[in-house]
Amino acid sequence: MGLFTQSLDVVLTEGGVLSALTWRGQRYDVLEEPLQWYERRKWWEEEQRAERGRGRGLVDHEIWRVQARGARDGDLRTFDLSHHVSSGRWRMIRLHDAVREEAA
């Protein structure tokens, strides 16, 4: 597993669910419904101040875990993505080793 942060492009369905992403110039199609959760972040290290009533996006990161297949090379990968709600920016924060499929 790698831990880092890289910007990437995503494609969402009309319902707001991640359906594809582009990383390092390759498109990856999402295979299963992504998992989504929130993680606490050290907002005081990144923000000058916290406005009253502002919580979502300030205190928590929106995290998505997706399993996707590369359109060009067929590689199966599992990505953890962070979505910055205010800016709409998506970043990859972890790349997990995918389980290799057994040859039939």
SVG drawing of the C-alpha trace seen along z (x, -y; Angstrom):
<svg xmlns="http://www.w3.org/2000/svg" viewBox="-29 -33 33 55">
<polyline fill="none" stroke="black" stroke-width="0.4" points="0.0,0.0 1.3,-3.5 0.3,-6.6 0.6,-9.9 -1.6,-12.6 -2.1,-13.2 -4.7,-15.2 -6.9,-13.2 -10.0,-13.6 -13.3,-11.8 -16.5,-11.1 -19.7,-11.0 -23.1,-9.7 -26.1,-12.0 -26.7,-10.7 -23.2,-11.8 -21.6,-8.3 -18.1,-7.9 -18.1,-5.8 -14.6,-6.4 -11.3,-8.2 -8.2,-9.2 -4.9,-8.7 -1.5,-9.0 -3.2,-9.5 -5.1,-6.2 -8.9,-5.9 -10.1,-3.4 -13.7,-2.2 -15.2,-1.6 -16.3,2.0 -18.3,2.0 -20.3,-0.6 -17.7,-2.7 -17.5,-2.8 -17.8,-6.3 -16.9,-7.6 -15.6,-10.6 -12.3,-11.0 -11.3,-13.8 -8.6,-16.2 -6.4,-18.7 -8.2,-21.7 -6.4,-24.1 -3.2,-23.4 -4.8,-24.2 -7.3,-26.9 -6.8,-30.4 -10.0,-30.3 -13.3,-28.4 -16.4,-30.3 -19.4,-29.8 -21.7,-27.1 -19.2,-25.6 -18.5,-21.9 -18.8,-19.5 -15.7,-19.8 -13.9,-21.7 -13.7,-19.0 -14.1,-15.9 -12.6,-14.7 -15.0,-12.8 -13.2,-9.6 -14.1,-7.2 -12.7,-3.7 -13.1,-2.4 -12.0,0.7 -11.4,0.0 -10.0,1.6 -7.6,-0.2 -9.2,-0.7 -5.8,-0.4 -3.9,2.2 -6.7,4.1 -5.0,3.7 -7.2,4.0 -6.5,1.3 -8.1,0.1 -7.9,-3.6 -8.7,-5.7 -9.8,-9.2 -10.3,-12.4 -13.0,-14.8 -12.7,-18.4 -16.3,-19.4 -15.8,-23.2 -13.5,-23.2 -14.8,-20.0 -11.2,-18.8 -10.4,-15.1 -7.1,-13.6 -5.8,-10.1 -4.4,-9.4 -3.8,-5.7 -3.2,-3.0 -3.8,0.5 -2.4,3.7 -5.3,5.4 -5.8,9.1 -4.7,10.8 -7.4,12.6 -6.9,16.4 -6.4,17.5 -9.3,19.6"/>
</svg>
